[in-house]
C-alpha cells in the first residue's frame, strides 16, 4: 500500500470513501481513519463498523457492512472471473 495513503488513513479526522464498481453497478462505503491502524496485512483489507483495529483493518466506523452493499453488485462479485474496480479516496 502506498505510504502516503497509509499516513493519511492514520489520521483520526480522515474520511475514507471506498467506491466499488462492477460493470454498470457501483456502491460506496464511507469510513473513518484511526491512528491505531497498522495497515500491515499483505493480502486482506477489512472495513469495520466498530472501532476495532487489527492488521487487516483499512477503516473504522463504516456506514455499511457487507450485507448493506447493493445486491446486484454482490451477485456480480460472486463470479470469480468478474473484474471490479475499487477506488480509495481519503480526505482529512
C-alpha positions in Angstrom: 0.0 0.0 0.0 1.2 3.5 -0.8 3.0 5.1 2.2 1.1 8.4 1.7 -2.2 6.6 1.8 -1.2 4.8 5.0 -0.2 8.1 6.6 -3.5 9.8 5.6 -5.6 6.8 7.0 -3.8 7.1 10.3 -5.3 10.5 10.9 -8.3 10.3 13.3 -10.0 13.1 11.2 -9.6 11.1 7.9 -12.7 10.4 5.9 -12.3 7.3 3.7 -14.6 6.7 0.7 -14.4 3.3 -1.0 -16.1 3.0 -4.3 -16.6 -0.5 -5.8 -17.6 -0.7 -9.5 -18.5 -3.8 -11.3 -19.8 -3.1 -14.9 -22.6 -0.6 -14.6 -23.2 -1.2 -10.9 -21.4 0.7 -8.1 -21.7 1.3 -4.4 -19.8 3.5 -1.9 -18.8 2.9 1.7 -17.7 5.7 4.0 -15.5 5.1 7.0 -13.0 6.9 9.2 -9.3 6.6 9.7 -7.6 5.9 13.0 -4.1 6.5 14.5 -4.3 2.8 15.6 -4.2 1.4 12.0 -1.2 -0.7 11.3 -2.2 -1.5 7.6 0.3 -4.3 7.7 -1.6 -7.3 6.3 -0.2 -8.3 2.9 -3.4 -9.7 1.4 -6.6 -8.6 3.2 -8.4 -5.4 4.0 -11.4 -5.1 6.2 -13.6 -2.1 6.8 -15.3 -2.2 10.2 -18.5 -0.6 11.6 -16.8 -0.7 15.0 -13.6 0.9 16.2 -11.9 -2.5 16.4 -8.5 -2.5 14.7 -6.3 -5.4 13.6 -3.6 -5.7 11.0 -6.3 -6.2 8.3 -8.3 -3.0 9.2 -8.5 -0.4 6.5 -11.1 1.9 8.1 -13.4 2.1 11.1 -16.9 3.4 11.9 -18.1 2.4 8.4 -21.6 3.3 7.3 -22.1 -0.1 5.7 -21.5 -3.8 6.4 -21.2 -6.4 3.6 -25.0 -7.1 4.0 -25.7 -3.4 3.2 -24.0 -3.4 -0.2 -26.0 -3.4 -3.4 -27.4 -6.9 -4.0 -26.7 -6.6 -7.8 -23.0 -5.7 -7.0 -22.7 -8.7 -4.6 -24.2 -11.1 -7.2 -21.7 -9.9 -9.9 -18.8 -10.3 -7.4 -19.7 -14.0 -6.8 -18.3 -14.7 -10.3 -14.6 -15.4 -9.8 -13.8 -14.1 -13.3 -15.5 -10.8 -12.6 -13.3 -7.7 -12.7 -14.0 -5.0 -10.2 -12.6 -1.5 -9.8 -12.0 -0.3 -6.2 -11.2 3.3 -5.6 -10.0 4.6 -2.3 -10.3 8.3 -1.6 -9.1 9.9 1.7 -9.9 13.4 2.8 -8.8 15.0 6.1 
